[in-house]
């Protein structure tokens, strides 16, 4: 398995050279052999790395078309060279690879690891978002292929699904004679609200303050409840779960720069927006009523 990971690293570096220098296709496979001599002298069998590099080159048009559909807000030339070639590599394994040797989820996880190693701070999240979107469009093949010890429980009726409580907030700040909202941007290119889990023995207001502090770095005063939403998520051990999010209106006294906290996967950035700009953003349908209600309260 370690050799496969090393082979993917070589293929990615070869594809980077091929893309950066606008080389012809045969140069990518040749680069694999040269890079192996320098960075992986102990790797005797280069067939897997060469197959990946050559496959990405030959299927480039198909792969790029899929990327443009999965990440419509990110034109391919605007995606970092490292990131786009890692995505091409992961997509090639997802669509054209041997599923018996490399399950879909393994291909995605390997790509995320490459992004964390060779890409920027947000590369892992971005690669995960694009490949995850394609994986869902494919019908999530192999998602139930888990070891017997971790077999997913049979789905139960909606009324019997376990419920998990979460909290979130529409965070606002009055500054510069305006009202601003703090929103987060996820890997699917939507602006949305900060939310998180309620820890054991924690009330909803305390949980909201903690989550906003951890996710945005803000100290807030939590106000009235402004709405709830619910969605169904799948847990590998518990099966399907109803996740219920309670949203509050919350004020930050200062409009400090926002930063995404560690371990907040799936989020790319956070930003303050004046009220008049918020409703022009790309926002999830189930989040829009929450934000609209908050704006009504604030105005």
SULSULNOR-V723975 format. One record per backbone hydrogen bond with DSSP energy under -0.5 kcal/mol. CO is the residue of the C=O (numbers start at 1). NH is the residue of the N-H. If there is no record, write none. Layout:
# SULSULNOR-V723975
CO&NH, CO&NH
This chain:
# SULSULNOR-V723975
1&5, 2&6, 3&7, 4&8, 5&9, 6&10, 7&11, 8&12, 9&13, 10&14, 11&15, 12&16, 13&17, 14&18, 15&19, 16&20, 17&21, 18&23, 19&22, 24&27, 24&28, 25&28, 25&29, 26&30, 27&31, 28&32, 29&33, 30&34, 31&35, 32&36, 33&37, 34&38, 35&39, 36&40, 40&43, 42&44, 44&46, 46&50, 47&51, 48&52, 49&53, 50&54, 51&55, 52&56, 53&57, 54&58, 55&59, 57&60, 59&63, 60&64, 61&65, 62&66, 63&67, 64&68, 65&69, 66&70, 67&71, 69&72, 71&74, 75&78, 75&79, 76&79, 80&84, 81&85, 82&86, 83&87, 84&88, 85&89, 86&90, 87&91, 88&92, 89&93, 90&94, 91&95, 92&96, 92&97, 93&97, 97&99, 98&101, 98&102, 103&107, 104&108, 105&109, 106&110, 107&111, 108&112, 109&113, 110&114, 111&115, 112&116, 113&117, 114&118, 115&119, 120&123, 122&126, 123&127, 124&128, 125&129, 126&130, 127&131, 128&132, 129&133, 130&134, 131&135, 132&136, 133&137, 134&138, 135&140, 136&139, 140&143, 142&145, 144&146, 147&150, 148&151, 157&160, 157&161, 158&161, 162&242, 164&244, 165&198, 166&246, 167&196, 168&248, 169&171, 169&194, 170&250, 171&182, 172&252, 173&175, 173&180, 175&178, 178&175, 179&275, 180&173, 181&183, 181&273, 182&171, 183&271, 184&186, 184&192, 185&268, 185&269, 186&189, 190&186, 191&284, 192&184, 194&169, 196&167, 197&199, 199&202, 203&207, 204&208, 205&209, 206&210, 207&211, 208&212, 209&213, 210&214, 211&215, 212&216, 212&217, 212&218, 213&217, 215&261, 216&259, 218&220, 219&253, 220&222, 221&251, 224&249, 227&247, 229&245, 231&243, 233&241, 235&239, 239&235, 240&162, 241&233, 241&243, 242&164, 242&244, 243&231, 243&245, 244&166, 244&246, 245&229, 245&247, 246&168, 247&226, 247&227, 248&170, 249&223, 250&172, 251&221, 254&256, 261&264, 263&265, 264&267, 266&187, 269&185, 271&183, 273&181, 274&277, 274&278, 275&278, 275&279, 277&280, 278&281, 281&283, 282&191, 284&287, 284&288, 285&289, 287&291, 288&292, 289&293, 290&294, 291&295, 292&296, 293&297, 294&298, 295&299
